[in-house]
Amino acid sequence: MNEHPVTLHVMDDLRRSRLTVFFRPLLCIPHLIWIYLWGAVVGIVFILNWLVALIIGRPAKPFQRFNAAFLRYTTTVLSFLFLIANPFPGFTGEPGSYPIELEVPTTPEKQNRLKTFFRLFLVYPALAVAGALLYVTYFVTFLAWWAAMITGRMPRGFRDLGANAIRYIEQGYAFALLVTGSYPCASPYVGMALGMPVVAATPAAMEAPPAAVEAPAAAEQPAAPEAPEAPSET
Amino acid sequence: MTKSSRRLLGLLIFGALAGVWFYLASLLWRTSVPGNLKLPKVDMSALVGAGELHQAQHFTLISDLFALCGLFLPIIVLAVYAKYGHRFISESAAGPIGTGMLLAMLGLAIVWISMAVPGLAQLWWYRKHGIVSTGYVSWIFGSWLGLIPVFEQICLTILIVMGFARLLRDRWWLAAVPVFVGVLTLFVFITPYEIPLQQIYGHPQLKAAGGRIAKREGVAKIPMRVENVGTMTSAPNAFTTGLGPSRRVVLWDTILDGRFSESQLEVVVAHELGHQKHNHLWKDIGWYGLFVLPIAFFIARWTRRRGGMAVPLAVPLFLFLWFALQTAITPLNNAYSRRLEAEADWTALQATNDPQAAKSLFVNFVSTTSEDPNPPAWDVMLFGTHPSEEQRIAMVEAWQAQNGG
């Protein structure tokens, strides 16, 4: 079982540009300003959406799409900042535009009104864990920065650890913003799809031979087989 | 309309616009310093001593070599970047404007790398002469962090330019120039709120004089504040910033450390209030607007060969042209700045009526900054934002001759 409505897909090839790695935090400046501005609107939308969800039992569709785009966007920015991915991300959170992509439900699901009412209290423990994970990620990024500057590649273990932290953080925010009613999962095997693009995770594509699904990543990852298969066996 | 008459009409319009441009520039160029003022020859070695004068000349010469590096090296680096910078497009998953921002930031990041060695050498020179006390590691880290506002500004510039270019194609400059001027005005207005300024403790005589001088110069009482920079530098300085209600006169704590007398400080404050009296910050904004217009126009034309500013491919060339053209007008900007500074000096003399204090202040500047009081012409042209100390002292003497002080 690795199913969670909010799933992180990692299609990164581990290659890193030393120039952008050296200046990585500074290159994030326009994104951090944009997150701040967009986040302010998300805050207002959250209140409206919360009221809607309490009344009709599910979030409003436009708000759902708006929040989903924000979560996808923050995922790309965090991935860039923490060296989980190489390219400079876009500003719109458009699906399919980045090697690290958050699959988020864009259609609102029915949610328990009681859980909705107490959402901010319920999410608090998860956000506390997310905060702790963020500190771990800072430390890992510091180490990874040196590794990437020297070798021009991101160590796979650091990348996967960072990706997992981002996955948990985004699941936490997805729950907080009512995008999903599913609580973030602490297991690194749930809601994580290493080497699989979003399209491959759809039921139809799951029928495709594994080699074909993994082909894009396999070209860049000649070493040991990727870890995502392990969880499905456990 | 035939082709030749269209060309004639175009030339006429261009001529009319150029005429308006020169007229506006001449308005900004005017100052209240008497045009017939004859500056007497000043013997600086008699005022500061031959040894100190020689030392100041030596210090300035070497400082200028580093400054020359700082002026021209970025242009050379950006020229190379204009040719090869487009290769970094592959590092972006963003849209055209986002990619443009990335290319612009990377261009300036490469300039920063190229400037590291000359920057450290300059730091060594300043440390050797006790002007700056910043450590080498702190300088590297500080200048790296100093890229934050630089990146913010360039991203905003790219957003404005590319945003309008996507809407108006090659005519983006028509819309972008008013926005640039508006953004600059906003920045000047908010600057006093961004700098960590503090109240001046002590100096009751100076505070009282500030109010008195403001009244005499006919400006509203503008708050005086202090900026603490003493941990980084020993150089004395003061400036005025802000517009309307945000106007401030700012003194560095290094000028209040006892090396300058109260009467000398009064001249400093009167000089800064002189800037406000003659609306120099507004005039600076106007001057910027006058020059950014042709710069933006030429960039719009010259970036056409790269597909225009709507596509990120043109951004490295834009970056080069933007900096090269601004560097090209540096001598003119400096000449303009010197005129405004001279007007502020003149106003300070009128307001304080204390030429001895002004003279001793400028002599004191030579000892405390180690700057050459009479630098060579090329130095004045490229780096002289203020009249030289010799010229300032000569102006004091000319004022004395005119007013019998």
HADDOCK unambig.tbl for C-alpha pairs under 7 A between the chains (distance, minus, plus):
assign (segid A and resid 26 and name CA) (segid B and resid 148 and name CA) 6.28 0.50 0.50
assign (segid A and resid 27 and name CA) (segid B and resid 105 and name CA) 6.94 0.50 0.50
assign (segid A and resid 29 and name CA) (segid B and resid 152 and name CA) 6.94 0.50 0.50
assign (segid A and resid 30 and name CA) (segid B and resid 152 and name CA) 6.79 0.50 0.50
assign (segid A and resid 30 and name CA) (segid B and resid 155 and name CA) 6.83 0.50 0.50
assign (segid A and resid 87 and name CA) (segid B and resid 91 and name CA) 4.79 0.50 0.50
assign (segid A and resid 87 and name CA) (segid B and resid 92 and name CA) 4.71 0.50 0.50
assign (segid A and resid 87 and name CA) (segid B and resid 93 and name CA) 5.50 0.50 0.50
assign (segid A and resid 88 and name CA) (segid B and resid 91 and name CA) 6.20 0.50 0.50
assign (segid A and resid 88 and name CA) (segid B and resid 92 and name CA) 4.40 0.50 0.50
assign (segid A and resid 88 and name CA) (segid B and resid 93 and name CA) 5.50 0.50 0.50
assign (segid A and resid 88 and name CA) (segid B and resid 94 and name CA) 6.28 0.50 0.50
assign (segid A and resid 89 and name CA) (segid B and resid 92 and name CA) 6.49 0.50 0.50
assign (segid A and resid 89 and name CA) (segid B and resid 93 and name CA) 5.10 0.50 0.50
assign (segid A and resid 89 and name CA) (segid B and resid 94 and name CA) 5.01 0.50 0.50
assign (segid A and resid 90 and name CA) (segid B and resid 93 and name CA) 5.86 0.50 0.50
assign (segid A and resid 90 and name CA) (segid B and resid 94 and name CA) 3.46 0.50 0.50
assign (segid A and resid 90 and name CA) (segid B and resid 95 and name CA) 5.90 0.50 0.50
assign (segid A and resid 90 and name CA) (segid B and resid 98 and name CA) 6.14 0.50 0.50
assign (segid A and resid 91 and name CA) (segid B and resid 94 and name CA) 6.77 0.50 0.50
assign (segid A and resid 97 and name CA) (segid B and resid 93 and name CA) 6.43 0.50 0.50
assign (segid A and resid 98 and name CA) (segid B and resid 93 and name CA) 6.31 0.50 0.50
